[in-house]
Structures are given as structure tokens and as C-alpha cells.
Amino acid sequence: MLRGQVIQTTGNKCIVKNEDEKYDCTLKGRFRLKGIRSTNPVSVGDFVEFELIKDNKGVINNILPRKNCILRKSSNLSKETHVIASNIDQAVVIFTLCNPETTTVFLDRVLVSLESYSISAVILFNKIDIYNKSQKQELTEINNIYKKIAYKTLEISVTEKINLDKVKAILKNKVSVIVGHSGVGKSSLINVIEPGINLKTGKISDYHKSGQHTTPYAKMLELSFGGYITDTPGIKGFGLVDIKKEEVSHFFPEFFKMSKNCRYYNCTHLHEPDCAVIDSVRNGDISISRYKSYLNIVLDENDKHRQKF
């Protein structure tokens, strides 16, 4: 039995790396991990045990325990989940104000998921070269929100190669996964910092102002300056998995810090009197956009419009 790490997946087929050799492997039977119904039980980053069948072909018999992973719902109507990547040191989330637009709600949903698995996050604000004066001001305000919470952030331009040396320093000797909508510049960023990889990139739709999928499957890539990065297909929405509503505030670091001052220990931060979180939103110590993201996660559609703050 050999051991290796999955570096690419396509359906029930994957490529497993063992030392300097790569093997085309398939899954043996149906896998079910920790009771999670997943569309991809084996993900990029998984360490597996496999046996050789012929030449460089093998069958995966066992998936070794994961250090961590990033999960999301496959779709709004599906009960299944999708494992984006596993056994990672950090996630790099790329945010763009336009072409395509990334909302703070999407960003916060990703950050909540990362916090729930104790995965550190880096936020890269890309395409700063195309923004007008008002957009640059808006970006500065958004950036300040996350810097205040102590997230690591960086404003970059892939096309103009602004601050890409700092990106390389962030990625060096780390196992990273890169996340964001289609068109935000995930593959383009990797191509610039590691030119030999030459990933396919796409154009922004003129009609929808959104990106087109160019990364059909997740793939772990080795960086010549040290470390690995996993490029992932673009994500339109980010449905959270295995997080109870009463736990959501724990994964907003500024909420969790302030909640010790609430009157009630089990405060939901929705309607209770003397809620320190709501008071902090009202006085500007907690960003209203972050609070709106919290409401987006914990309230159903019928209740969102009734919430006062």
C-alpha cells in the first residue's frame, strides 16, 4: 500500500503524488466521511492510501484523517456539501469591487467558514488599477473594516503587478487555497507569480459583468519559491455547513470579543436589551456591513426586513 497526496480531482478520478511520482487513481467503492454527504468525498489536499493496479494507475482504499478542510453547500437547494480543499495552512480570498462585483456578504460567509475550521485568511483586494476615485475610497473603507478586525489584507493589481512581491511572501512555504468568484483574478495571479504554470484565464462577460469559469476543477500547484497553492473553480455563492445559528456570532471575531459585555450570556445579538454587539453597531465600533452579513446568515428571508438596528 502506498501513501500520497491528492493534487487534482475530476469527479471520481484524481491524481495522487507520491514523492516525485504521480499516479492516476480512482476511488474504491463509495466513500462517506464523518457522516457528511459530499459531492466529492476525496478533495485536493487529502492524504490517501492507494494500491497500484497497472503502471501509474491505482485505486484509493483509504482517506487519512484531515487536519482541516473548507466545506460549502453544493447549491441552495441541495443537502450535499462540496469540499473545496483540505489540509491547508491558509486561505487567500480575492475580492473585487467590480468586474466582477464581490459583496461583503459573500466575503463574510467565506470568513465565517474559515473561522469555524480555524483556518487563517488573507484578503487580497484585486484590480485596484481600474477603480475610479470614489471606488478607491470605498475600497479603503472596506479594507479598514477587516484590518480593524485583524485580518491580513493587501491591495493588489495582477495586471499592473502591484504588491505581488508581498503576495509571494505571504504564500512562501505555506499550503494555501485561493478562493473567489470567477473573474476576480485567481488563475491570473498564479500565472504571474509562477509563470511556468500557465493556467487558462477568461474574460469578463460584458453583459453580466461577471467572470466565466476557466478552472474546471481544483488543482494543487507547487510554487518554485516554496509552498503549494490550490486554484479552485469560481464560486457564485457560499452556503455554510455544520454551523448552528447560535454559534455564528462566535466566528465573527469582533462580535465574540464584545459579547462578554452583553446582559445575557446566550444573547443572539438580534433583539435582546443591553446587547453590547448591537450597541457597538449603533456607535460605529462594529461595522454595519458585518452586522448585515450576520443577519443574512442567521435570519430567514421573512425576518431580515423586520430587523431594526
C-alpha positions in Angstrom: 0.0 0.0 0.0 1.4 3.4 -1.0 0.6 6.8 0.6 0.4 10.1 -1.3 -1.5 13.4 -1.5 -4.3 14.2 -3.9 -3.2 17.2 -6.1 -6.0 17.2 -8.6 -9.6 15.8 -8.7 -12.1 15.4 -11.6 -15.2 13.5 -10.5 -14.2 10.1 -9.1 -10.8 10.3 -10.7 -7.8 12.1 -9.2 -4.0 12.5 -9.4 -2.1 11.4 -6.4 1.5 12.5 -5.8 3.9 10.1 -4.0 7.3 11.7 -3.6 8.3 12.6 -7.1 5.8 10.3 -8.9 2.2 11.0 -9.9 -0.5 8.3 -10.3 -3.9 8.3 -11.9 -6.2 6.9 -9.3 -9.9 6.1 -8.9 -11.9 5.6 -5.7 -12.7 2.2 -4.4 -16.5 2.0 -3.8 -18.4 4.8 -2.1 -16.7 6.9 0.5 -18.6 8.7 3.3 -16.5 10.8 5.7 -17.7 11.8 9.2 -21.3 11.4 8.1 -21.0 14.2 5.6 -22.9 13.7 2.4 -20.4 15.2 -0.1 -20.3 15.5 -3.8 -16.5 14.9 -3.7 -15.5 12.7 -0.8 -11.9 13.0 -1.9 -10.6 16.5 -2.3 -7.4 18.2 -3.3 -5.0 18.2 -0.3 -6.2 14.8 1.1 -3.6 12.3 2.1 -4.6 8.8 0.9 -3.6 5.2 0.9 -3.7 3.5 -2.5 -2.6 0.4 -4.3 -1.1 0.1 -7.8 -3.2 -1.7 -10.4 -1.0 -1.2 -13.5 1.9 1.1 -14.4 1.0 4.5 -12.9 -2.7 3.7 -12.2 -4.0 3.0 -8.8 -7.1 2.6 -6.6 -7.6 4.7 -3.4 -8.6 2.5 -0.5 -8.4 4.9 2.4 -8.5 8.6 3.1 -6.4 9.6 6.1 -7.8 12.0 8.8 -7.8 15.7 7.7 -6.2 18.5 9.6 -8.9 20.7 8.3 -11.0 21.4 5.3 -13.2 24.1 3.7 -16.8 23.0 3.1 -19.7 24.7 1.4 -23.2 23.7 0.3 -23.3 22.5 -3.2 -26.3 24.6 -4.0 -29.1 26.4 -2.2 -31.5 23.5 -2.6 -29.0 20.7 -2.1 -28.3 18.9 1.2 -25.0 17.8 -0.2 -21.7 19.6 0.5 -18.6 20.3 -1.5 -15.1 20.0 -0.1 -13.1 22.9 -1.6 -9.7 21.8 -0.2 -8.2 20.1 2.8 -5.1 20.1 4.9 -4.3 23.7 4.3 -2.4 26.4 6.2 -4.3 29.4 4.9 -6.9 30.6 2.5 -6.4 33.5 0.2 -9.7 35.2 -0.6 -9.7 37.5 -3.7 -12.2 40.4 -3.6 -13.0 42.8 -6.4 -15.4 45.8 -6.3 -16.4 45.4 -9.9 -15.8 43.3 -13.0 -17.0 41.1 -11.2 -18.5 42.5 -8.0 -17.7 40.7 -4.8 -20.1 41.5 -2.0 -19.1 41.9 1.6 -21.8 39.3 2.4 -20.0 36.7 0.3 -16.7 37.6 1.8 -18.1 37.3 5.3 -19.6 34.0 4.6 -16.3 32.7 3.5 -14.5 34.2 6.5 -17.1 32.6 8.9 -16.5 29.2 7.4 -12.7 29.6 7.7 -13.0 30.8 11.3 -15.1 27.7 12.1 -12.3 25.5 10.9 -9.5 27.6 12.5 -8.0 28.4 9.1 -6.3 31.8 8.8 -7.4 34.1 6.0 -5.7 36.6 3.8 -7.9 39.0 1.8 -6.5 40.3 -1.5 -8.3 43.3 -2.9 -7.5 43.0 -6.6 -7.9 45.3 -9.7 -7.0 48.5 -7.8 -5.7 49.8 -11.1 -9.2 50.1 -12.7 -11.1 51.9 -9.9 -12.1 55.5 -10.0 -11.7 57.9 -7.1 -15.0 57.0 -5.4 -14.3 53.3 -5.8 -10.9 53.7 -4.3 -12.4 55.4 -1.3 -15.0 52.7 -1.0 -12.2 50.1 -1.1 -10.2 51.9 1.5 -13.3 51.8 3.8 -13.9 48.1 3.2 -10.2 47.4 3.8 -10.2 49.3 7.0 -13.1 47.2 8.3 -11.1 44.0 8.0 -7.8 45.4 9.1 -9.5 46.6 12.3 -10.7 43.0 13.0 -7.0 41.9 12.5 -7.5 40.1 9.2 -4.4 40.3 7.0 -5.3 42.3 3.9 -3.5 43.6 0.8 -4.5 45.8 -2.1 -3.1 44.4 -5.4 -3.2 44.6 -9.1 -2.3 41.4 -11.0 -2.2 43.1 -14.4 0.0 46.0 -13.2 2.0 43.7 -10.8 1.3 45.9 -7.8 2.3 44.3 -4.4 2.8 40.9 -6.0 6.2 40.5 -4.2 4.2 40.8 -0.9 1.8 38.1 -2.2 4.7 35.8 -2.8 6.0 36.4 0.7 2.5 35.5 2.1 2.4 32.3 0.1 6.0 31.2 0.6 6.4 27.8 2.4 2.6 27.7 3.1 -0.1 25.3 1.8 -2.7 27.8 0.5 -6.0 27.7 -1.2 -7.2 30.6 -3.4 -11.0 31.4 -3.3 -13.2 33.8 -5.0 -15.8 34.4 -7.8 -15.0 33.6 -11.4 -13.1 36.5 -13.0 -11.6 38.0 -9.8 -8.1 37.0 -11.0 -7.3 33.7 -9.2 -5.7 32.0 -12.1 -4.1 35.2 -13.4 -2.4 35.8 -10.1 -0.9 32.3 -10.1 0.3 32.8 -13.7 2.1 36.0 -12.8 3.8 34.8 -9.6 4.6 31.4 -11.1 4.9 32.0 -15.0 5.7 28.4 -15.8 2.3 27.1 -14.7 0.3 28.9 -17.5 -3.2 28.4 -16.3 -6.1 29.2 -18.6 -7.8 32.5 -17.9 -11.0 34.1 -19.2 -12.6 37.4 -19.9 -15.4 39.2 -18.0 -18.8 39.0 -19.6 -19.8 42.4 -21.0 -23.5 41.7 -20.4 -23.4 40.2 -16.9 -20.2 41.8 -15.7 -19.2 38.5 -14.2 -16.5 36.1 -14.8 -16.6 32.9 -16.8 -15.4 29.6 -15.4 -11.9 28.8 -16.6 -10.8 26.5 -13.8 -13.0 23.4 -14.2 -11.6 21.5 -11.2 -9.4 22.1 -8.1 -5.7 21.6 -8.6 -2.7 21.9 -6.2 0.3 23.5 -7.7 3.9 23.6 -6.4 5.5 27.0 -6.1 9.1 27.4 -7.1 9.8 29.8 -4.2 8.4 27.3 -1.7 4.9 26.2 -0.8 1.8 25.0 -2.6 -1.3 26.8 -3.8 -4.6 25.3 -4.8 -6.5 27.0 -7.6 -10.3 26.4 -7.3 -13.3 26.9 -9.7 -15.1 30.2 -9.2 -17.8 30.2 -6.5 -21.0 32.2 -7.1 -22.5 31.6 -3.6 -21.1 30.3 -0.3 -23.6 28.2 1.7 -22.4 27.5 5.2 -22.2 23.9 6.5 -22.4 22.5 10.1 -22.7 25.8 11.8 -25.6 26.3 14.2 -27.3 29.7 14.2 -26.4 30.2 17.9 -22.8 29.6 17.0 -22.5 32.0 14.1 -21.5 35.0 16.2 -18.5 33.1 17.6 -17.0 33.2 14.1 -17.3 37.0 13.9 -14.2 37.8 16.0 -15.3 41.4 16.9 -18.8 40.0 17.9 -17.3 37.3 20.1 -15.0 39.8 21.8 -17.8 42.2 22.5 -20.4 39.6 23.5 -18.9 39.2 27.0 -20.4 42.6 27.8 -24.0 41.6 26.8 -26.5 41.3 29.6 -27.4 37.7 28.7 -24.7 35.0 28.2 -26.7 33.4 25.4 -27.5 36.7 23.6 -28.4 36.3 20.0 -27.5 39.9 19.2 -30.8 40.3 17.5 -33.3 41.9 19.9 -32.1 41.5 23.5 -31.8 44.5 25.8 -28.3 45.7 26.7 -26.7 43.8 23.8 -23.2 45.0 23.5 -22.9 43.9 19.9 -26.0 45.9 18.8 -24.8 48.9 20.8 -21.4 48.6 19.1 -23.0 48.6 15.7 -25.0 51.7 16.6 -21.9 53.6 17.8 -19.8 52.5 14.9 -17.4 50.2 16.8 -18.7 47.3 14.7 -19.2 47.7 11.0 -22.9 47.8 9.9 -21.9 45.7 6.8 -20.6 43.0 9.1 -23.8 43.1 11.1 -25.9 42.8 7.9 -23.8 39.8 6.9 -24.6 38.3 10.3 -28.3 38.9 9.8 -28.0 37.4 6.3 -26.7 34.2 7.8 -28.9 33.8 10.9 -32.2 35.1 9.8 -34.6 33.7 7.2 -35.9 35.8 4.4 -39.2 36.7 6.2 -37.3 38.1 9.2 -34.5 40.1 7.6 -36.5 43.1 6.6 -38.1 43.4 10.1 -34.7 43.6 11.9 -34.0 47.1 13.4 -30.6 48.3 14.3 
